[in-house]
């Protein structure tokens, strides 16, 4: 259901689309190809959750969108904040930021 609502929002009112992370990683109907190539080649395990999915799984709320890392004890720590994500304009910038942050 989230996907259908996201697509509709991107088509009807793209200027008010709230999730910059989704806007960078996905077009209207499919995943950004540069992002997809990075995601598929990453040696890190990546998990993507909508707000409701995250809150159900982890029983907590955050300031979304956000990029988190989990340690061996499954403790979550912030890698990239909402403010940082909202400054990014492209998949290339996101990938560069992730690479810098992970190292």
N, C-alpha and C positions, 0 to 999 in steps of 0.2 A: 504494500500500500504506500509506503514511504516513497518508493521509486516513482510510482504514478503521480503522486502529489508533487514531487520534485520536478518531473518533466513538465507538468502543467504550469507550475510557477515560473520555470525558466522560459517557457513560450509566452505566457500571458503578461508577465511583469518581470523581466530579467533585471531591471534596475533595482528592484526591491528584494532580490534573492539574498537571503541572510547568510548562507554558508559559503564563504569565499573558498574554503577547502574543496567543497563539492564542485563549485564553479570552475576551479582550476583543474581538477582531476577528471571531470566528466563534462562532455558537451551535452547537448539536449538529449540525444538518444544513445550515445555510446561513450566509452572511456577514452580519454585523451591518449593518443598513441604513444607519445613520448613518456607519459606517466606509466602507461601499461608496460612498456618495455623495461622501465626502471623497476617497477614492482615485481615483474616476473623474473628479473635477473638478480634481485636482491638476495643476499645471503641471510638477511634478517627475516624472522617470521613476522608477517604483517597481518593485522586484523583491523577491519574497518567496521565501525558500528554507528548507526544513527543514534541520536540522543536517547530515544526510548529503549533501544536495545542495550546500550551501554548501562543505563540506570538499572535496568532489570538484571543484567548480568553481574554488575559490580556493586549494586546497592549504594550508589553515591551519585552526586551531581557535580558538575564542573561548569566552567564558563566556556561554552562551545563556540566554534570548533576548537579542538585542541589535539595535539599529538603527544601521546604518552608512551613511556617505556615501562616494561615490567622487569623486575629482577628475578632471581632464582626463587624467591619466596612469594612471587606474584604481587609484590608491592609496586604500586604505580607511582611514577614520577613524571613531571612535566618536561617534555623536550622542546616543544614549540607552543607558545601561548596563542590565544585568540588574537591578541594585538599584533604579534609577529606574523601570524597567518594572514591577517587582513591587509598587511602591507605588501604581500606577494601578489604578483600579477600573472605569473605563468608557471607551467609545470617545470620548466627549466629552473626557475628561481626556487621552487619548492624542493626539487631534487638537490640542488646545491646546498640549501639550508639543512636538509636532512643529513647529507653527507658530512657537513661541517659539525653538526650537532652530535651525530653518532660517534664520530671519531673523538 
